[in-house]
Amino acid sequence: MNSIDTPADSTHISVEEWVDAPSNTIYLRHVGGEPIYTKDLKINVNIDGETHVYSSANISENLGGKSFWELADVIEINTSKEWGRSVPDEDNVDVKLIDTESREVLPKCRISFSP
Protein backbone atom coordinates (compact mmCIF):
# COMPACT_ATOMS: atom_id res chain seq x y z
CA MET A 1 0.00 0.00 0.00
CA ASN A 2 1.34 3.41 -0.94
CA SER A 3 0.78 6.49 1.06
CA ILE A 4 0.91 10.08 -0.04
CA ASP A 5 2.14 12.80 2.24
CA THR A 6 -0.51 15.41 2.79
CA PRO A 7 0.58 19.01 2.34
CA ALA A 8 1.74 20.68 5.52
CA ASP A 9 -0.36 23.52 6.81
CA SER A 10 1.14 26.78 5.71
CA THR A 11 0.74 30.23 7.14
CA HIS A 12 -1.74 32.42 5.28
CA ILE A 13 -0.72 36.06 5.40
CA SER A 14 -0.48 39.02 3.08
CA VAL A 15 2.20 41.62 3.75
CA GLU A 16 3.16 44.87 2.03
CA GLU A 17 6.75 46.06 2.20
CA TRP A 18 8.18 49.44 1.33
CA VAL A 19 11.50 51.12 2.00
CA ASP A 20 12.08 54.79 2.71
CA ALA A 21 15.77 55.13 1.85
CA PRO A 22 16.20 58.75 3.07
CA SER A 23 15.08 57.76 6.60
CA ASN A 24 16.76 54.29 6.46
CA THR A 25 13.44 52.68 7.37
CA ILE A 26 11.81 49.46 6.20
CA TYR A 27 8.04 49.15 6.68
CA LEU A 28 6.10 45.88 6.76
CA ARG A 29 2.30 46.07 7.01
CA HIS A 30 0.09 43.05 7.72
CA VAL A 31 -2.71 43.46 5.15
CA GLY A 32 -4.55 40.15 5.35
CA GLY A 33 -4.64 36.59 6.54
CA GLU A 34 -4.04 35.15 9.96
CA PRO A 35 -2.35 36.80 12.93
CA ILE A 36 1.24 35.63 13.36
CA TYR A 37 2.69 34.97 16.81
CA THR A 38 5.76 37.15 17.23
CA LYS A 39 7.59 34.29 18.97
CA ASP A 40 7.35 32.36 15.67
CA LEU A 41 8.62 35.16 13.43
CA LYS A 42 11.99 36.59 12.51
CA ILE A 43 12.95 38.97 9.74
CA ASN A 44 16.12 38.60 7.68
CA VAL A 45 17.25 41.84 6.07
CA ASN A 46 19.96 41.86 3.44
CA ILE A 47 21.46 45.28 2.70
CA ASP A 48 24.05 45.37 -0.07
CA GLY A 49 24.90 41.69 0.49
CA GLU A 50 25.18 41.91 4.30
CA THR A 51 22.51 39.97 6.24
CA HIS A 52 20.99 41.18 9.51
CA VAL A 53 18.38 39.48 11.70
CA TYR A 54 15.46 41.23 13.38
CA SER A 55 14.48 38.79 16.13
CA SER A 56 11.08 37.83 17.50
CA ALA A 57 11.84 39.90 20.63
CA ASN A 58 12.57 42.94 18.42
CA ILE A 59 9.30 42.38 16.54
CA SER A 60 7.24 42.13 19.73
CA GLU A 61 8.87 45.29 21.11
CA ASN A 62 8.27 47.09 17.80
CA LEU A 63 4.56 46.21 18.08
CA GLY A 64 4.30 47.65 21.59
CA GLY A 65 4.83 44.34 23.40
CA LYS A 66 2.12 42.46 21.51
CA SER A 67 2.54 38.70 21.22
CA PHE A 68 1.08 38.62 17.70
CA TRP A 69 1.21 40.59 14.46
CA GLU A 70 -2.25 41.18 13.04
CA LEU A 71 -4.17 43.03 10.35
CA ALA A 72 -3.09 46.69 9.89
CA ASP A 73 -0.09 46.41 12.24
CA VAL A 74 3.08 47.97 10.81
CA ILE A 75 6.60 46.90 11.74
CA GLU A 76 9.09 49.75 11.24
CA ILE A 77 12.77 48.84 11.16
CA ASN A 78 15.23 51.72 11.19
CA THR A 79 18.39 50.09 9.80
CA SER A 80 20.62 52.91 11.01
CA LYS A 81 19.51 52.53 14.64
CA GLU A 82 19.36 48.71 14.56
CA TRP A 83 22.55 47.83 12.69
CA GLY A 84 24.33 51.10 11.93
CA ARG A 85 23.55 50.65 8.22
CA SER A 86 22.11 53.21 5.87
CA VAL A 87 19.90 52.24 2.95
CA PRO A 88 21.55 53.66 -0.16
CA ASP A 89 18.69 52.60 -2.43
CA GLU A 90 15.53 50.53 -1.90
CA ASP A 91 16.66 48.12 -4.65
CA ASN A 92 19.65 47.11 -2.48
CA VAL A 93 17.40 45.78 0.30
CA ASP A 94 15.97 42.26 0.44
CA VAL A 95 13.62 41.34 3.28
CA LYS A 96 12.52 37.80 4.16
CA LEU A 97 9.87 37.01 6.75
CA ILE A 98 10.56 33.63 8.34
CA ASP A 99 7.98 31.58 10.23
CA THR A 100 10.40 29.82 12.58
CA GLU A 101 7.87 27.16 13.61
CA SER A 102 7.31 25.88 10.06
CA ARG A 103 10.64 27.18 8.66
CA GLU A 104 8.64 28.79 5.89
CA VAL A 105 9.44 32.04 4.09
CA LEU A 106 6.26 34.10 4.16
CA PRO A 107 5.11 35.85 0.99
CA LYS A 108 5.01 39.62 0.70
CA CYS A 109 4.64 42.16 -2.03
CA ARG A 110 6.91 45.15 -2.52
CA ILE A 111 5.44 48.55 -3.06
CA SER A 112 7.35 51.75 -3.57
CA PHE A 113 5.86 54.62 -1.66
CA SER A 114 6.76 56.26 1.61
CA PRO A 115 4.22 56.25 4.43
Buried (B, 14 or more C-beta within 10 A) or exposed (E): EEEEEEEEEEBEBBBBBBBBBEBBBBBBBBBEBBBBBBBBBBBBBEBEEEEBEBEBEBBBEBBEEBEBBEEEBBBBBBBEEBBEBEBEEBEEBBBEBBBEEEEBEBEBEBEEEEE
